[in-house]
Each structure stands twice: as structure tokens, then as C-alpha cells.
Amino acid sequence: MRIEINANSLEVTQEIAAQLAQLVSAGTIILLEGNLGSGKTTFMQAFGMALGISTTITSPTFTLIDEYTEGRLPLYHIDLYRLETSQVPSLHLEEYWRGDDIPLGVVAIEWASKLTKLPSSYLQIKLSYPVRSPLHDQLQDPLMDEEIENLPSDRLIEIVAEGTAHLEILKSLAVKKVIMQNLVTQSSITTSP
């Protein structure tokens, strides 16, 4: 099952993240994909706030893994951007999604395409710009504050479920889409099997 949302503002992206956070349970795995500046960290900030995390969530680009335990569920925010694919297995990420030696929580992995082995069940969230702006070609790494402020606010958010537990989360999110559709007046939400 897949949901595709054309979010026309930052607030809509944040609301989708907040709605999703209300539906997750311990063991939920979120694989985040999107170019630099596509909104992965912004999505996770809203997601974390909705879980009850009061600490400001930042991208763990240099720390690789940030653990937040003060919310409704533990959140393990992982960023693989700076790693080579061959380095990823040394992180032993399966310990996070199995709950080995740590409390089982929500695992969110940015740049998940670098995983050498996918979990058997997950939500994949792809964030992108629906229309390419000339500004995208000028972006530097890391993004400067003025670049972030000038990025278009429109996002295409595609959410795909793999595995029964994650399919149920996505079905529940699809039911909530009517509520979100009222919020998203000029955005569109489509669902497909």
C-alpha cells in the first residue's frame, strides 16, 4: 500500500509527521529518503514533538545515532549520509529494530538507501520537491541557513508500507487522510494498493 501526499506547506508536512507519530508503536521502523533539504529532519522534528520529545531533534549527520527516550516511545534517529555502504553493518542497526540490549522503540533512518540489509517490515517515506527549482542546483553541502530559508515549501511525500504491522499503520493514516484533507485545502492525497 502506498499514500502519496502533495503537501503545499511546511505546516502540512509537520501535520503528517504528527499524525503518523500518533499511530506508531514500539518496533516501528521508518526509512527516510530524500535529497538534501527535502525535509527529512523537519519531518522528524515534528514526529518527535508528537511523540512527546521536548529535546530539539537535529540531524545526526555527525553523531550517526541520536537516542531520545523521554517521549511516549524511545526514538532512535539514525543518519547514514556520511557513511559508505560498506561501513553501515558496523553500526549493528538490527539491534535497534529488534530491541537487543536497548528498549524497543521507533527507529528512523535517514539515507536508508545505504542499508545493506532491510528489516522485514518498515515504512518507507520519500520526500521530494514536486517541481525542480533552479535553486536546487545551487545547493551546497551542508546547507547554509539562507539556502534552507529560500527552499520551496511544497513537498511530495510518498509513504510505502512493507510488512503487516506497518501496513496497518499506513491504513490508519489513510483513514486519517480525510482529517488531513480538510487541513490541506490545496494539497492532495492519493492512496493506492
C-alpha positions, 0 to 999 in steps of 0.5 A: 500500500502506498499514500502519496501526499502533495503537501503545499506547506511546511505546516502540512508536512509537520501535520503528517509527521504528527499524525503518523507519530500518533499511530506508531508503536514500539518496533516501528521502523521508518526509512527516510529518503530524500535529497538534501533539504527535502525535509527529512529532519523537519519531518522528524522534528515534528514526529518527535514533538508528537511523540512527546520529545521536548529535546530539539531533534537535529540531524545526526549527520555527525553523531550517526545515532541520536537516542531520545527516550523521554517521549511516549516511545524511545526514538532512535534517529539514525543518519547514514549520509556520511557513511559508505555502504560498506561501513553501515553493518558496523553500526549493528542497526538490527539491534535497534529494530529488534530491541537487543540490549536497548528498549524497543522503540521507533527507529528512523533512518535517514539515507536508508538507501545505504542499508545493506540489509532491510528489516522485514517490515518498515515504512518507507517515506520519500520526500521530494520537491514536486517541481525542480527549482533552479535553486536546487542546483545551487545547493551546497553541502551542508546547507547554509541557513539562507539556502534552507530559508529560500527552499520551496515549501511544497513537498511530495511525500510518498509513504510505502508500507512493507510488512503487516504491522506497518501496513496497518499503520499506513491504513490508519493514516489513510483513514486519517487522510480525510482529517488531513484533507480538510487541513490541506485545502490545496494539497492532495492525497492519493492512496493506492494498493 
